[in-house]
Amino acid sequence: MSLKFRADVVVAGGGPAGICAAIAAGRLGCNTLLIERYGFLGGMSTIAGVYPWMTFHTEQGRQVIYGIAQEIVDRLVESGGSPGHLRDTIGFVHTVTPFDGEIFKLLVLDMLREAGVKVLLHSFVDEVAAVGNRIKSVRAATKGGKVDIAADMFVDATGDADLAFLAGAPVFKGRDSDQQMQPMTMKFRMRGVDTPAIKERILAEPENFYPKTPIDELHELPLTGIQGFYREWQQSGLPIKRDQVLLFVGPEHDEVLVNCTRVQGLDGTDVEDLTRAEEEGRRQVMMMARFLKECIPGFEQAVISSVAPQIGIRETRRIDGLYSLGAEDVIEGRKFADVIAKSGYPIDIHDPSGAGVTAAWIKGDGAYDIPYRCLVPRGVDNLLAAGRCISTSHEALATTRLTPSCMATGQAAGTAAALAFQAQVRPAEVDINELQQALRRQNAYI
Ligand SMILES: Cc1cc2nc3c(=O)[nH]c(=O)nc-3n(C[C@H](O)[C@H](O)[C@H](O)COP(=O)(O)OP(=O)(O)OC[C@H]3O[C@@H](n4cnc5c(N)ncnc54)[C@H](O)[C@@H]3O)c2cc1C
């Protein structure tokens, strides 16, 4: 017989969205359980080396994400795990937020404990037991055998909409034309990098770098990111479908995170594709590190200091929700009566098959609203989605998927799950005013 747990709210997936969902539900007094397949929390930020977080601000510099996401940043700053929000020296967004992944892993365990959340690590959810349209329990595979976890409300924060998929709810993948998804990237870090030498090179030949690089301010700013080295990249002839070098500095002064590998045409929910992607990603890491050492100033003495435990997955399944956020909603900076989060991050699509990135900026006040209906899936009566798998088009996902907005939709999903549990109603019936008031009380910005 399998081990059994019971909770009011179960959150599956311990990434940025799941952490914030569980903290929010726990703080509202619900008996909350968070399930994570790895031995640590953090999702792509720790599993795939994603760094830095971007962005809490609009292009004009107005902060539009607060709440638990900002609390995490504040507590990281207090413990020496982040310098806070810094100007983006690439100029793609206004600010980026560097963080120390190891300090983050432990901090969020503290915050979950303070919120009274029970955490189960090393538990992979691979079954859902439903009666009619309601999930009764999920089943996780663990070293000790199967574990059943029953609850009234569930939050799918798996990034891949695993709960919705396993419950038989409709899900979508990729772009409408051919279902192709954004590429995967194996991230890695190098240390021993002479970052002042890179800055000098940018100042000496700005035309070889991203056109929005704030050259005039660069002398004064700590270097946070570098995009360009177009000439060196073109001459390299490397078999990686990209058009430039993309690096982020920190947390240490001689350390960079390399975001350059690209594995295309594979599906992050297919075991054989994932296996191929991990091998291809690691091959590209070695090629890329050699290229940086041989061709890019400042890397002469650099060494690989870590490679992400797992390849980074930008896009897989997303739920079919009561509303699907579209590209126009984002670009027009559209506002919704049932707003539960905002974002100022532009649409940023890494080409599923080509070498480039398609970007589109937000008009108006520089922020768009994410409506509550994007978190409510069709077909299941006691489930909410949070983070990367909420209901959007392929294009809109290319902004909602960023870490700060995943934290914000996570907080909203956890809060809504708690309210639905306490009122004994379906998530679709949650009083939107009550939800918005609860979010405001928790310092969320809506
Ligand atoms: C290559 C790449 C570059 C990126 N660059 C940036 C960037 O520079 N800045 C930025 O802010 N964002 C960036 N992002 C986006 C961001 O990292 C993710 O979209 C974000 O982490 C999504 O958060 P999430 O909590 O929804 O999902 P995830 O971070 O994917 O977390 C999901 C969690 O659920 C767990 N899980 C999954 N399935 C199960 C299951 N069945 N059972 C139990 N646990 C499960 C996973 O192990 C994981 O911990 C990047 C992403 C990638 C892949």
The ligand as an SDF file (V2000), in Angstrom:
LIG
                    3D

 53 58  0  0  0  0  0  0  0  0999 V2000
   17.3280   28.7420  -21.5500 C   0  0  0  0  0  0  0  0  0  0  0  0
   16.4550   29.6290  -20.7440 C   0  0  0  0  0  0  0  0  0  0  0  0
   16.8100   30.9550  -20.5390 C   0  0  0  0  0  0  0  0  0  0  0  0
   16.0160   31.7880  -19.7410 C   0  0  0  0  0  0  0  0  0  0  0  0
   16.4410   33.0460  -19.4550 N   0  0  0  0  0  0  0  0  0  0  0  0
   15.7880   33.7570  -18.4980 C   0  0  0  0  0  0  0  0  0  0  0  0
   16.3710   34.9350  -17.9740 C   0  0  0  0  0  0  0  0  0  0  0  0
   17.4560   35.3430  -18.3790 O   0  0  0  0  0  0  0  0  0  0  0  0
   15.6950   35.5900  -16.9930 N   0  0  0  0  0  0  0  0  0  0  0  0
   14.5050   35.1570  -16.4950 C   0  0  0  0  0  0  0  0  0  0  0  0
   13.9450   35.7910  -15.6070 O   0  0  0  0  0  0  0  0  0  0  0  0
   13.9270   34.0180  -16.9820 N   0  0  0  0  0  0  0  0  0  0  0  0
   14.5580   33.3110  -17.9520 C   0  0  0  0  0  0  0  0  0  0  0  0
   14.0310   32.1330  -18.4080 N   0  0  0  0  0  0  0  0  0  0  0  0
   12.6360   31.7580  -18.0590 C   0  0  0  0  0  0  0  0  0  0  0  0
   12.4580   31.1330  -16.7080 C   0  0  0  0  0  0  0  0  0  0  0  0
   13.6250   30.5420  -16.2390 O   0  0  0  0  0  0  0  0  0  0  0  0
   11.3600   30.0560  -16.7020 C   0  0  0  0  0  0  0  0  0  0  0  0
   10.3750   30.2640  -17.6450 O   0  0  0  0  0  0  0  0  0  0  0  0
   10.7650   30.0000  -15.2880 C   0  0  0  0  0  0  0  0  0  0  0  0
   11.6900   29.4100  -14.4180 O   0  0  0  0  0  0  0  0  0  0  0  0
    9.4750   29.2350  -15.2550 C   0  0  0  0  0  0  0  0  0  0  0  0
    9.0660   29.1010  -13.9150 O   0  0  0  0  0  0  0  0  0  0  0  0
    8.0490   27.9630  -13.4820 P   0  0  0  0  0  0  0  0  0  0  0  0
    8.0610   27.9280  -12.0010 O   0  0  0  0  0  0  0  0  0  0  0  0
    6.7860   28.1550  -14.2130 O   0  0  0  0  0  0  0  0  0  0  0  0
    8.6720   26.6200  -14.0920 O   0  0  0  0  0  0  0  0  0  0  0  0
   10.0950   25.9550  -13.8360 P   0  0  0  0  0  0  0  0  0  0  0  0
   11.1300   26.9420  -13.5010 O   0  0  0  0  0  0  0  0  0  0  0  0
   10.3160   25.0640  -15.0180 O   0  0  0  0  0  0  0  0  0  0  0  0
    9.8440   25.0610  -12.5480 O   0  0  0  0  0  0  0  0  0  0  0  0
    9.0340   23.9190  -12.5950 C   0  0  0  0  0  0  0  0  0  0  0  0
    9.4090   23.0470  -11.4140 C   0  0  0  0  0  0  0  0  0  0  0  0
    8.5440   21.9260  -11.3690 O   0  0  0  0  0  0  0  0  0  0  0  0
    9.2960   20.7270  -11.2200 C   0  0  0  0  0  0  0  0  0  0  0  0
    8.5350   19.6680  -11.8980 N   0  0  0  0  0  0  0  0  0  0  0  0
    8.2380   19.6050  -13.2260 C   0  0  0  0  0  0  0  0  0  0  0  0
    7.4620   18.5400  -13.4660 N   0  0  0  0  0  0  0  0  0  0  0  0
    7.2590   17.9260  -12.2740 C   0  0  0  0  0  0  0  0  0  0  0  0
    6.5280   16.7850  -11.8840 C   0  0  0  0  0  0  0  0  0  0  0  0
    5.8310   16.0730  -12.7840 N   0  0  0  0  0  0  0  0  0  0  0  0
    6.5380   16.4320  -10.5920 N   0  0  0  0  0  0  0  0  0  0  0  0
    7.2420   17.1520   -9.6650 C   0  0  0  0  0  0  0  0  0  0  0  0
    7.9490   18.2580   -9.9850 N   0  0  0  0  0  0  0  0  0  0  0  0
    7.9460   18.6430  -11.2750 C   0  0  0  0  0  0  0  0  0  0  0  0
   10.6230   21.0350  -11.8850 C   0  0  0  0  0  0  0  0  0  0  0  0
   11.6460   20.2030  -11.4280 O   0  0  0  0  0  0  0  0  0  0  0  0
   10.8090   22.5010  -11.5020 C   0  0  0  0  0  0  0  0  0  0  0  0
   11.4420   22.6650  -10.2590 O   0  0  0  0  0  0  0  0  0  0  0  0
   14.8130   31.2790  -19.1970 C   0  0  0  0  0  0  0  0  0  0  0  0
   14.4510   29.9490  -19.3910 C   0  0  0  0  0  0  0  0  0  0  0  0
   15.2690   29.1330  -20.1480 C   0  0  0  0  0  0  0  0  0  0  0  0
   14.8990   27.7080  -20.2900 C   0  0  0  0  0  0  0  0  0  0  0  0
  1  2  1  0
  2  3  1  0
  2 52  2  0
  3  4  2  0
  4  5  1  0
  4 50  1  0
  5  6  2  0
  6  7  1  0
  6 13  1  0
  7  8  2  0
  7  9  1  0
  9 10  1  0
 10 11  2  0
 10 12  1  0
 12 13  2  0
 13 14  1  0
 14 15  1  0
 14 50  1  0
 15 16  1  0
 16 17  1  0
 16 18  1  0
 18 19  1  0
 18 20  1  0
 20 21  1  0
 20 22  1  0
 22 23  1  0
 23 24  1  0
 24 25  2  0
 24 26  1  0
 24 27  1  0
 27 28  1  0
 28 29  2  0
 28 30  1  0
 28 31  1  0
 31 32  1  0
 32 33  1  0
 33 34  1  0
 33 48  1  0
 34 35  1  0
 35 36  1  0
 35 46  1  0
 36 37  1  0
 36 45  1  0
 37 38  2  0
 38 39  1  0
 39 40  1  0
 39 45  2  0
 40 41  1  0
 40 42  2  0
 42 43  1  0
 43 44  2  0
 44 45  1  0
 46 47  1  0
 46 48  1  0
 48 49  1  0
 50 51  2  0
 51 52  1  0
 52 53  1  0
M  END
$$$$
